[in-house]
């Protein structure tokens, strides 16, 4: 009787594991690929944002005729870059919070 009970439990566990494997054929590999694509897109977006800011600052600096104007361009650049960093940190925090532990 004990052998029958043990064999039933073992076979049901194997069946459950097999069903999970069929539903999730790639397991962690699929999650890693999805995370890679998401991170790549996030980095590309950040780079493009910085390029836009730098192009704007280039135009601003090129048009300056006085030191005060140059300082104003620098302050605009500084605040824009801080906003980009804050957005990146918020995304990073949200991603870490959504990950299963």
Order of alpha helices (4+ residues) and beta strands (2+ residues): alpha-alpha-alpha
